[in-house]
Amino acid sequence: MSAAGSSQGSKAALAAGVAEVPAGVAGAGLEQSLKKGVAELGLALSDAQLVQLLDYLALIQKWNKVYNLTAVRDPGEMLTHHLLDSLAVIEPLRRQLQGHAPVASAGFTLLDVGSGAGLPGVVIAICCPEIAVTCVDTVAKKAAFVQQAAVSLKLPNLRGLHARVESLTDGYDVVSSRAFASLVDFTNWSRAALAPAGIWLAMKGKQPADELDRLPAEVQVFHVEQLAVPGLAAERCIVWMRLAGSRAEPG
C-alpha cells in the first residue's frame, strides 16, 4: 500500500473511532497553567492560539484511546512535557529566522522529522502561521492524526506526511526533530530535505557531548541553546546546525 493510501486508511479509522473535539474542552486549570507558562516563555499568543493549543492537547487525549500516540497520559504532564516543552522553541526559532530570506517566495518552510503526534510541529504551526509546517512520520496513523489535526484546528499551514525522511528532497528552510535520533543519524537521514542555506533544529535533553563529537565535518554546530521549560525540572537544549560554509552565523 502506498504511503498516501495507508495514511488515508488510518485517518478514516481515527475519524470513525473518536468524535470531533469541541472547542475549549480543556479545564480551567489547564488553561491557567498554559497561560502562566506562555507568559514565562515571553510569548505573545492570541486567545485563538491558546484555544488551539488546548484543543490540540484534548485531541491527543481523545485519540490516545484509539491509538497510542504518546506515552504520557496525564493532562497536566502532557501540558508540561508536550505543549510547554514544544513552546520553548518558538522564540529561539523566530530569532534564527529573523533577517534571513526563505527559500520559497511563499514563506518559510519547516519539516518536523519523526513528528509522532505532531510535537513540536503542530505547536509551531499554531504559533507561527507564517511558517508552512510538514510533520513526517513513518507510522501512517501518526501522520494521519496530524493531517486530521490540521483540519480540526483549522491550520492551513500544517500537513501530515507518511514517508521516510530519506525520500524527501524539497529543500526546507528548517528541519527539526524532538528526541528523534542521534545527531549523526538525524542530519544524515534528513540531509537531502534541507535547503542549502537551511538549518537543523534538534531538541535534546542535556547537551549531547558524545553526539556532537561524532558529527561529520560537513555539519557545523553553530549554537547549543539552553532552554528553560516552565514546570519541568529537567535539562533541555536545542542544537542548531547547518552545512559548513552555507551562510554567515546568525547574530
VEXZA-289939 format. One line per field, with one value per residue (C-alpha): residue in one letter; z, x, y. Coordinates in pm, whole numbers, plus 50000, padded with zeros to 5 digits. Each point is the difference from the previous one (the first is absolute). Example, Ala and Ser with C-alpha at 12.3 -4.5 7.8 and 13.67 -1.06 7.14 Angstrom:
BEGIN
res	[A/S]
pz	[50780/49934]
px	[51230/50137]
py	[49550/50344]
***
This chain:
BEGIN
res	[M/S/A/A/G/S/S/Q/G/S/K/A/A/L/A/A/G/V/A/E/V/P/A/G/V/A/G/A/G/L/E/Q/S/L/K/K/G/V/A/E/L/G/L/A/L/S/D/A/Q/L/V/Q/L/L/D/Y/L/A/L/I/Q/K/W/N/K/V/Y/N/L/T/A/V/R/D/P/G/E/M/L/T/H/H/L/L/D/S/L/A/V/I/E/P/L/R/R/Q/L/Q/G/H/A/P/V/A/S/A/G/F/T/L/L/D/V/G/S/G/A/G/L/P/G/V/V/I/A/I/C/C/P/E/I/A/V/T/C/V/D/T/V/A/K/K/A/A/F/V/Q/Q/A/A/V/S/L/K/L/P/N/L/R/G/L/H/A/R/V/E/S/L/T/D/G/Y/D/V/V/S/S/R/A/F/A/S/L/V/D/F/T/N/W/S/R/A/A/L/A/P/A/G/I/W/L/A/M/K/G/K/Q/P/A/D/E/L/D/R/L/P/A/E/V/Q/V/F/H/V/E/Q/L/A/V/P/G/L/A/A/E/R/C/I/V/W/M/R/L/A/G/S/R/A/E/P/G]
pz	[50000/49922/50274/49897/49993/50333/50153/49871/50146/50343/49975/49931/50294/50231/49880/50046/50348/50165/49984/49913/50293/50074/50056/50354/50140/50229/50359/50158/50187/49679/49843/50287/50004/49627/50028/50284/49805/49685/50201/50156/49652/49888/49725/49877/49887/49913/50176/49682/50008/50366/49918/49712/50232/50259/49736/49854/50343/50033/49652/50100/50317/49809/49727/50239/50087/49645/49916/50226/49876/50316/50313/50225/50093/50296/49875/50228/49890/49638/50040/50143/49813/49663/49960/50212/49896/49635/50066/50138/49646/49850/50090/49922/49660/49926/50090/49768/49708/50056/49723/49773/49676/49956/49719/49852/49925/50189/50332/50237/49998/50284/49997/50337/49984/50194/50113/50166/50132/49848/50260/49954/49645/50081/50278/49757/49743/50259/50128/49667/49729/49766/49995/49788/50216/49878/50263/49859/50165/49882/50201/49791/50293/50142/49667/49962/50346/49913/49673/50188/50263/49721/49901/50353/50117/49672/49925/49624/50057/50139/49835/50109/49769/50014/49859/50082/50040/49784/49702/50030/49789/50025/50148/50327/50177/50334/50076/50362/50230/50362/50169/49660/49946/50045/49841/49750/49887/50006/49777/49775/49940/49945/49803/49666/50152/50123/49777/49930/50235/50239/50368/50215/50331/50227/50334/50262/50376/50147/49762/49800/50009/49857/49710/49926/49985/49745/49749/49662/49892/49750/50281/50198/50346/50029/50327/50291/50167/50350/50059/50317/49978/50256/50250/49871/50224/49730/49764/49650/49713/49627/49785/49700/49698/49633/49714/50035/49797/49918/50144/50256/50361/50132/50220]
px	[50000/50121/50080/49703/49761/50117/49976/49646/49899/50133/49832/49665/50045/50080/49703/49771/50126/50001/49761/50119/50139/49792/50179/50103/49972/50302/49933/50061/50302/50177/49911/50149/50313/50041/49960/50252/50249/49956/50065/50314/50127/49941/49760/49722/49722/49644/49698/49930/50347/49962/49672/50167/50276/49752/49782/50309/50081/49643/50020/50307/49823/49690/50185/50241/49702/50010/50370/50301/50120/50194/50108/49908/49630/49954/49864/50227/50308/49895/49978/50351/50179/49833/49854/50233/50303/49914/49905/50350/50142/49774/50202/50337/49862/49875/50339/50181/49772/50014/50188/50013/49808/49793/50083/49651/49829/49691/50189/50197/49961/50073/50022/49946/50163/49863/49725/49780/49693/50132/50247/50133/49866/49633/50093/50226/49719/49761/50241/50163/49732/50258/50193/49877/50054/50021/50003/50148/49981/50048/49694/49689/49761/50216/50025/49624/49942/50200/49811/49669/50127/50067/49634/49856/50213/49962/50372/50052/50377/50022/50008/50080/50209/50048/50347/50361/50194/50279/49764/49932/50189/49786/50261/49848/50120/49996/50012/49907/49984/49913/50167/50002/50343/50368/50126/50202/49698/49766/50223/50096/49644/49859/50292/49818/49695/50199/50038/50364/49969/49762/50049/49945/49815/50057/49819/50196/50005/50342/50270/50097/50380/50067/49761/50155/50345/49885/49856/50176/50199/49735/49747/50075/49856/49966/49810/49890/49715/49886/49625/49800/49663/49747/49905/50258/50299/50214/50272/49896/50196/49989/50294/50008/50188/50058/50213/50353/50047/49631/49951/50128/49929/49686/50066]
py	[50000/50349/50250/50213/49706/49867/50345/50047/49663/50091/50339/49836/49763/50287/50201/49702/49919/50340/50292/50350/50195/50312/50329/50080/49648/50040/50091/50337/49865/49901/50333/50197/49783/50050/50378/50011/49792/50208/50316/49850/49916/50359/49902/50226/49767/50091/49852/49803/49847/49906/49827/49815/49877/49875/49837/49834/49858/49875/49848/49799/49883/49890/49817/49835/49781/49862/50019/50032/50338/50089/49816/50294/49984/50237/50338/50202/49808/50029/50376/50022/49723/50057/50350/50212/49797/50069/50362/50059/49984/50268/50310/49837/49895/50350/50146/49762/50083/50375/50176/49695/49965/49681/49760/50031/50329/49877/50004/49780/49623/49757/49622/49830/49656/49704/50232/49737/50182/50323/50119/50261/50040/50061/50245/50191/50009/50145/50265/50088/50012/50153/49670/49708/49691/49640/49726/49680/49660/49642/49893/50061/50047/50280/50182/49961/50145/50312/50034/49979/50246/50248/49977/49997/50291/50192/50019/50047/50022/49644/49660/49647/49784/49624/49942/49929/50323/49857/50015/50374/50254/50313/50234/50123/50315/49814/49629/49927/49699/49932/49702/49831/49847/50068/50322/49799/49798/50300/50215/49710/49881/50351/50147/49991/50172/50302/50307/50095/50298/49824/49916/49695/50040/49699/49999/49807/49952/50065/50117/49687/50034/49653/50056/50339/49844/49742/50247/50009/50305/50110/50051/50316/50055/50376/50020/49782/50186/49915/50003/50057/49825/50129/49731/49754/49929/49845/50114/50100/50147/50066/49901/50235/49869/50081/49881/50136/50317/50032/50352/50248/49921/50175/50299]
***
